[in-house]
């Protein structure tokens, strides 16, 4: 079901709240991956506030939909979304990346409420998602598994092994989402190892493919819902065209902001821009 204007306005407010939290969280910690956290916001908001069957009061509910942040370094965006959705108190975000914190630099399913899979070593999330689907079917359960992948991560061979396996086995209820911001650790994705023709690659592995503007909430919601519906017959992928550092002009499209924390002045500027863009 598509969003009406009131629902879209609420989701936009959620995205603004998450972006503000990302900047504050990373600035307070003095560490964290800013660019990729900002580019994934609309995707995470659409999943956690619209598409996924979840209950934050029961993070271990057996019938919940599962989510894997395969690009685990973008954990600030993930944690800020979980906090906004009610999995834990937003004040805990101040503990991000601290020793013995439940909010480590990369997600840990043994420490953080709402995290279904520990990630951080790139390229492995889709394999874990395929395994969750196989386990679900063995147990006779019914839930969807969503995997958010980075585009630089798609240069890893294991991603395509998992894609080949899932397509050949026609794994139902498996939805991959690519945060296609075209910028990675030290340069652009096309300049490092180009992924194009990306949609054709997924189709070649027998996946159903949907594309959207990753910052157009209506388009993101629609693409995810279409992918979920299509996944009754096999795995589906949403290629979300995004902007690294979205929402902060001096961060957008800059690889220098892949893993850098803003200083005090940059933090103030970033927060002001996000607030201003919200109208």
RADA-V379655 format. One record per pair of residues at least 12 apart in sequence whose C-alpha atoms are under 10 Angstrom apart, sorted by the first residue. I is the first residue (numbers start at 1). GAP is how many residues later the second one is. D is the distance in whole Angstrom. If there is no record, write none. Layout:
i->(I,I)
gap->(GAP,GAP)
d->(D,D)
This chain:
i->(1,1,1,1,1,1,2,2,2,2,2,2,2,3,3,3,3,3,3,4,5,7,7,8,8,8,8,8,9,10,11,11,11,11,11,11,11,12,12,12,12,12,12,13,14,14,14,14,14,14,14,14,15,15,15,15,15,15,15,15,15,15,15,15,15,15,16,16,16,16,16,16,16,16,17,17,17,17,17,17,17,18,18,18,18,18,18,18,18,18,18,18,18,18,18,18,19,19,19,19,19,19,19,19,19,19,19,19,19,19,19,19,19,19,19,20,20,20,20,20,20,20,20,20,20,21,21,21,21,21,21,21,21,21,21,21,22,22,22,22,22,22,22,22,22,22,22,22,22,23,23,23,23,23,23,23,23,23,23,23,23,23,23,24,24,24,24,24,24,24,24,24,24,25,25,25,25,25,25,25,25,25,25,25,25,26,26,26,26,26,26,26,26,26,26,26,26,27,27,27,27,27,27,27,27,27,28,28,28,28,28,28,28,28,28,28,29,29,29,29,29,29,29,30,30,30,30,30,30,30,31,31,31,31,31,31,31,31,31,32,32,32,32,32,32,32,32,32,32,32,32,32,32,32,33,33,33,33,33,33,33,33,33,33,33,33,33,33,34,34,34,34,34,34,34,34,34,34,34,34,34,34,34,34,35,35,35,35,35,35,35,35,35,35,35,35,35,35,35,35,35,35,35,35,35,35,35,36,36,36,36,36,36,36,36,36,36,36,36,36,36,36,36,36,36,36,36,36,36,37,37,37,37,37,37,37,37,37,37,37,37,37,37,37,38,38,38,38,38,38,38,38,38,38,38,38,39,39,39,39,39,39,39,39,39,39,39,39,39,39,39,39,39,40,40,40,40,40,40,40,40,40,40,40,40,40,40,40,40,40,40,41,41,41,41,41,41,41,41,41,41,41,42,42,42,42,42,42,42,42,42,42,43,43,43,43,43,43,43,43,43,43,43,43,43,44,44,44,44,44,44,44,44,44,45,45,45,45,45,45,45,45,45,46,46,46,46,46,46,46,46,47,47,47,47,47,47,47,48,48,48,48,48,49,49,49,50,50,50,51,51,51,51,51,51,52,52,52,52,52,52,52,52,52,52,52,53,53,53,53,54,54,55,55,55,55,56,56,56,56,56,56,56,56,57,57,57,57,57,58,58,58,59,59,59,59,59,59,60,60,60,60,62,62,62,63,63,63,63,63,64,64,64,64,65,65,65,65,65,65,65,66,66,66,66,66,66,66,66,66,66,66,66,66,67,67,67,67,67,67,67,67,67,67,67,67,67,68,68,68,68,68,68,68,68,68,68,68,68,68,68,68,68,68,69,69,69,69,69,69,69,69,69,69,69,69,69,69,69,69,70,70,70,70,70,70,70,70,70,70,70,70,70,70,70,70,70,70,70,70,70,70,70,70,71,71,71,71,71,71,71,71,71,71,71,71,71,71,71,71,71,71,72,72,72,72,72,72,72,72,72,72,72,72,72,72,72,73,73,73,73,73,73,73,73,73,73,73,74,74,74,74,74,74,74,75,75,75,75,75,75,75,75,75,76,76,76,76,76,76,76,76,78,78,78,78,79,79,79,79,79,79,79,79,79,79,80,80,82,82,82,82,83,83,85,86,86,87,87,87,87,88,88,88,105,106,106,106,106,107,107,108,116,117,117,121,122,122,122,122,122,122,122,122,122,123,123,123,123,123,123,123,123,123,123,123,123,123,124,124,124,124,124,124,124,125,125,125,125,125,125,125,125,125,126,126,126,126,126,126,126,126,126,126,126,126,126,126,126,127,127,127,127,127,127,127,127,127,128,128,128,129,129,129,129,129,129,129,129,129,130,130,130,130,130,130,130,130,130,130,130,130,130,130,131,131,131,131,132,132,132,133,133,133,133,133,133,134,134,134,134,137,137,142,143,143,143,144,144,144,144,144,144,144,145,145,145,145,145,145,145,146,146,146,146,146,146,146,146,146,147,147,147,147,147,147,148,148,148,148,148,148,148,149,149,149,149,149,149,150,150,150,150,150,150,150,150,151,151,151,151,151,151,151,151,151,151,151,151,151,151,152,152,152,152,152,152,152,152,152,152,152,152,152,152,152,152,153,153,153,153,154,154,154,154,154,154,154,155,155,155,155,155,160,160,160,161,162,163,163,163,163,163,163,163,163,163,164,164,164,164,164,165,165,166,166,166,166,166,166,167,167,167,167,167,167,167,167,167,167,168,168,168,168,168,169,169,169,170,170,170,170,170,170,170,170,171,171,171,171,171,171,171,172,172,172,172,172,172,172,172,173,173,173,173,173,173,173,173,173,173,174,174,174,174,174,174,174,174,174,174,175,175,175,175,175,175,175,175,175,175,175,175,175,176,176,176,176,176,176,176,176,176,176,177,177,177,177,177,177,177,177,177,177,177,178,178,178,178,178,178,178,178,179,179,179,179,179,179,179,179,180,180,180,180,180,180,180,180,180,180,180,181,181,181,181,181,181,181,181,181,181,182,182,182,182,182,182,182,182,183,183,183,183,183,183,183,183,183,183,183,184,184,184,184,184,184,184,184,185,185,185,185,185,185,186,186,186,186,186,186,187,187,187,187,187,188,188,188,189,198,199,199,199,199,202,202,202,202,203,203,205,206,206,206,207,207,207,207,207,207,207,208,208,208,208,208,208,208,208,208,208,209,209,209,209,209,209,209,209,209,210,210,210,210,210,210,210,210,210,210,210,211,211,211,211,211,211,211,211,212,212,212,212,212,212,213,213,213,213,213,214,214,214,214,214,214,215,215,215,215,215,215,216,216,216,219,220,220,220,220,223,223,223,223,224,224,224,224,224,225,226,244,244,245,245,246,247,247,247,247,247,247,247,247,248,248,248,248,248,248,248,248,249,249,249,249,250,250,250,250,251,251)
gap->(49,50,220,221,224,225,48,216,217,219,220,221,223,47,214,215,216,218,219,214,213,43,211,38,208,209,210,213,208,39,31,34,35,38,39,206,207,30,33,34,204,205,266,265,27,28,31,32,35,67,70,71,23,25,26,27,28,29,30,31,66,69,200,202,259,263,25,26,231,255,258,259,261,262,24,63,64,67,257,258,261,19,20,23,24,26,27,58,59,60,61,62,63,64,65,66,15,18,19,20,21,22,23,57,58,61,62,226,227,228,229,251,252,255,256,18,60,227,247,250,251,252,253,254,255,55,56,58,59,60,62,63,69,72,73,250,12,15,16,19,53,54,55,56,57,58,59,71,249,14,15,53,54,57,225,238,239,243,244,245,247,248,251,52,69,70,237,238,240,243,244,246,247,51,52,54,55,66,67,68,69,70,71,72,236,50,51,67,68,70,71,233,234,235,236,237,241,67,233,234,235,236,237,239,240,241,65,66,67,68,69,233,234,235,236,239,64,65,66,67,68,69,232,66,67,230,231,232,233,234,45,65,66,67,74,228,229,230,231,41,42,43,44,45,64,65,73,74,225,226,227,228,229,230,39,40,41,42,43,44,72,152,212,224,225,226,227,228,39,40,41,42,43,210,211,212,217,222,223,224,225,226,227,228,39,42,146,148,149,150,208,209,210,211,212,213,216,217,218,219,220,221,222,223,224,225,226,35,37,38,39,40,41,114,143,144,145,147,148,149,206,207,208,209,210,219,221,222,223,34,35,36,37,38,39,40,41,42,43,207,208,209,221,222,36,38,39,204,205,206,207,208,209,210,213,214,35,38,140,141,142,175,176,201,202,203,204,205,206,207,208,213,214,34,37,38,108,109,110,138,139,140,141,174,175,200,202,203,204,205,206,36,37,39,40,138,173,174,176,201,205,206,171,172,173,174,175,176,178,179,198,200,105,134,135,136,171,172,173,174,177,178,181,197,199,23,25,33,34,36,37,38,104,176,32,33,36,37,39,40,172,175,176,171,172,173,174,175,176,178,179,20,34,99,173,174,177,178,19,33,34,36,37,32,35,36,171,174,175,14,170,171,173,174,177,12,13,14,15,91,92,93,94,172,173,176,12,13,90,91,12,60,30,31,32,59,26,27,29,30,31,32,57,58,29,30,31,56,57,29,55,56,28,53,54,55,56,57,53,54,55,56,79,80,81,73,78,79,80,81,78,79,80,81,51,77,78,79,80,81,108,48,49,50,51,63,66,67,77,78,79,80,81,108,47,48,49,50,58,62,77,78,79,80,81,108,109,39,47,48,49,50,51,56,57,58,60,61,77,78,79,80,81,108,37,38,46,47,48,49,50,51,56,57,77,78,79,80,81,108,37,47,48,49,50,51,52,53,54,55,56,57,58,59,76,77,78,79,80,83,89,106,107,108,35,36,48,49,50,51,52,53,54,76,77,78,79,80,81,82,107,108,33,34,35,36,45,46,47,48,49,50,51,53,76,77,78,31,32,33,34,46,47,48,49,77,185,186,31,32,33,46,76,184,185,21,22,28,29,30,31,32,44,45,17,20,21,27,28,29,30,31,28,29,36,37,13,14,17,24,25,28,33,34,35,36,12,13,30,31,32,33,30,31,29,27,28,25,26,27,28,24,25,26,15,12,13,14,15,12,13,12,16,12,15,32,27,28,30,31,32,33,34,36,37,26,27,29,30,31,32,33,34,35,36,37,38,39,25,29,32,33,34,35,38,21,22,23,24,28,33,34,37,51,19,20,21,22,23,32,33,34,35,36,37,40,48,49,50,20,31,32,33,34,35,36,38,39,17,19,34,15,16,17,18,33,37,45,46,47,15,16,17,32,33,35,36,39,41,42,43,44,45,105,14,31,35,40,12,13,42,12,33,38,39,40,41,32,35,37,38,34,35,31,29,30,31,28,29,30,31,84,87,88,27,28,29,30,31,83,90,27,28,29,30,31,78,82,90,91,27,28,29,30,31,90,27,28,29,30,31,89,90,27,28,29,30,31,90,27,28,29,30,31,32,33,34,26,27,28,29,30,31,32,33,38,43,44,47,88,89,26,27,28,29,30,31,32,33,35,36,37,38,40,41,42,43,25,26,31,36,24,26,35,39,40,41,44,34,37,38,39,40,41,42,45,44,43,13,38,39,41,42,43,44,72,74,38,40,41,42,43,40,41,39,40,41,68,69,70,35,36,37,38,39,40,41,67,68,69,37,38,39,66,67,37,65,66,36,37,61,62,63,64,65,66,36,60,61,62,63,64,65,56,58,59,60,61,62,63,64,54,55,56,57,58,59,60,61,62,63,33,53,54,56,57,58,60,61,62,63,32,33,34,49,52,53,55,56,59,60,61,62,63,31,33,48,51,52,59,60,61,62,63,32,33,34,46,47,50,59,60,61,62,63,33,36,59,60,61,62,63,64,35,59,60,61,62,63,64,65,15,18,33,34,58,59,60,61,62,63,64,33,59,60,61,62,63,64,65,71,72,12,13,59,60,61,62,71,73,59,60,61,62,69,70,71,72,73,74,75,60,69,70,71,72,73,74,75,69,70,71,72,73,74,68,69,70,71,72,73,66,67,68,69,71,65,66,67,66,41,12,38,39,40,33,34,35,37,33,34,30,28,29,30,23,24,26,27,28,29,30,18,19,22,23,25,26,27,28,29,30,14,17,18,21,26,27,28,29,30,12,13,14,16,17,20,26,27,28,29,30,12,13,16,26,27,28,29,30,12,26,27,28,29,30,26,27,28,29,30,24,25,26,27,28,29,25,26,27,28,31,32,24,25,26,21,18,19,20,21,14,15,16,17,12,13,14,15,16,13,12,13,14,12,13,28,23,24,26,27,28,29,30,31,18,21,22,23,24,25,26,29,20,21,24,25,16,19,20,23,15,19)
d->(10,9,9,8,8,10,10,7,9,7,6,10,8,9,9,7,10,8,8,9,9,9,10,10,10,7,7,10,10,10,8,7,8,8,9,8,10,8,9,10,10,8,8,8,9,9,7,10,9,9,8,9,10,10,6,6,10,9,6,9,9,10,10,9,10,9,9,10,9,10,7,7,9,7,10,9,9,8,9,9,10,10,9,7,9,10,9,9,7,9,9,6,6,9,9,7,10,8,6,10,10,7,10,10,8,8,9,10,9,8,9,9,8,7,9,10,9,10,10,8,6,9,10,7,8,8,8,9,6,9,9,9,9,8,10,9,7,7,7,10,10,6,6,9,9,6,9,9,10,9,9,9,9,10,10,8,8,10,7,9,7,7,10,10,9,8,10,9,10,7,9,10,8,7,9,10,8,10,10,6,6,8,7,10,9,7,10,9,9,8,9,10,9,6,7,10,9,10,9,6,6,7,7,9,7,10,9,7,9,8,10,9,9,9,9,10,9,7,8,6,7,8,8,10,9,8,6,7,8,10,10,9,8,10,9,8,7,5,9,8,8,8,7,10,9,8,7,10,10,9,6,6,6,9,10,6,6,8,7,9,9,10,10,7,6,4,6,7,10,7,9,8,8,9,7,10,9,10,6,6,6,6,7,8,8,10,9,9,9,10,9,5,4,7,10,9,7,7,8,8,8,9,5,5,7,8,10,9,8,6,9,9,8,8,8,10,8,9,9,10,10,9,6,6,9,10,8,6,8,10,10,8,5,7,6,4,8,10,9,8,7,9,9,10,9,9,7,10,8,7,5,5,7,9,10,9,9,9,7,9,7,8,8,10,9,6,6,5,6,5,8,9,10,8,7,9,9,10,9,9,6,9,9,8,9,9,8,9,9,9,9,7,8,9,8,10,9,8,10,10,9,10,10,7,6,8,6,10,7,9,10,9,9,8,10,8,7,8,10,8,7,8,9,8,10,10,10,8,7,10,7,9,9,10,10,10,7,10,9,9,9,10,9,7,9,10,7,6,9,8,10,9,10,9,9,8,8,10,9,8,8,9,7,9,9,7,8,10,9,9,7,10,7,7,9,8,6,8,9,9,8,9,9,10,10,10,5,9,8,8,8,9,9,9,9,9,8,10,7,6,5,8,8,7,8,7,9,10,10,9,9,9,7,10,6,5,8,9,8,8,9,9,9,10,9,10,7,7,6,9,9,6,8,9,10,9,5,5,6,8,10,9,9,6,9,8,8,10,7,6,5,6,8,10,9,8,6,8,10,8,9,6,5,6,8,10,10,9,8,6,6,8,8,10,6,8,8,7,8,6,5,6,9,9,9,8,9,9,8,8,7,9,7,9,9,6,5,7,9,10,10,9,9,6,7,8,7,7,7,4,7,10,9,9,10,6,6,5,7,8,10,10,10,10,9,10,7,7,8,6,8,9,8,9,7,5,5,9,9,7,10,9,8,5,6,10,10,8,5,4,7,7,10,9,9,9,9,10,7,6,8,8,6,9,9,10,10,9,9,8,9,9,9,9,9,9,10,9,8,7,6,6,9,9,9,8,9,9,9,8,9,9,10,9,10,9,10,7,9,7,10,8,9,10,9,9,10,7,10,8,7,9,10,9,10,10,10,9,6,6,10,9,7,9,9,7,6,5,9,6,7,9,10,9,10,10,9,9,9,6,9,10,7,9,9,8,9,9,6,7,8,5,7,6,5,9,10,9,10,9,9,10,7,7,9,10,7,8,8,10,9,8,9,10,10,9,6,8,8,8,6,9,9,6,7,9,9,9,8,10,8,7,9,8,5,8,9,9,10,9,9,10,6,7,7,9,9,7,9,9,8,10,10,7,9,8,6,10,7,10,10,7,10,9,10,10,10,10,9,7,9,7,9,7,8,7,7,10,10,8,9,10,9,9,10,7,9,8,5,6,7,8,9,10,9,6,5,6,8,10,10,8,6,5,6,7,10,9,10,9,8,6,5,6,8,9,9,6,5,6,7,10,9,7,6,5,6,9,10,9,6,5,7,8,9,10,9,10,6,6,5,7,7,8,8,7,10,8,10,9,10,10,9,8,9,8,7,6,8,10,9,6,9,9,8,9,9,9,10,9,10,9,10,10,10,10,8,10,9,9,7,8,7,9,9,8,10,10,9,10,8,10,6,8,8,9,10,9,9,5,8,9,8,10,8,8,8,8,7,10,9,9,9,6,5,6,9,7,6,9,7,7,9,9,10,10,8,9,8,8,9,9,7,4,6,10,10,8,9,8,5,5,9,9,9,5,5,6,4,6,9,9,7,9,9,5,6,8,7,6,8,10,9,8,10,6,9,7,5,6,8,9,9,10,8,7,7,9,7,9,6,5,6,8,10,10,9,9,10,8,6,5,6,8,10,9,10,10,8,9,9,6,5,6,7,9,9,8,6,5,6,8,9,8,9,7,5,7,6,9,9,10,10,10,8,10,7,6,5,6,8,9,9,8,6,5,5,5,9,9,10,8,9,9,9,8,8,8,8,10,10,8,7,10,10,7,7,6,10,10,8,9,10,9,6,9,10,7,10,10,6,8,9,6,7,9,6,7,10,8,10,10,8,6,8,9,9,9,7,10,9,8,9,9,8,10,9,8,10,9,9,10,8,8,9,10,9,10,7,5,5,7,10,8,7,8,9,7,6,4,6,9,9,10,8,9,9,6,5,6,7,10,6,8,8,7,10,8,6,5,6,9,7,9,10,8,5,5,6,8,9,7,6,5,6,9,9,6,5,7,10,9,8,4,5,5,8,8,8,6,8,8,10,10,10,9,9,9,10,7,10,9,7,9,9,9,9,7,10,10,10,9,8,8,7,8,9,8,9,7,6,10,10,8,10,10,8,6,8,9,6,7,9,10,8,8,10,9,9,8,10,10,9)
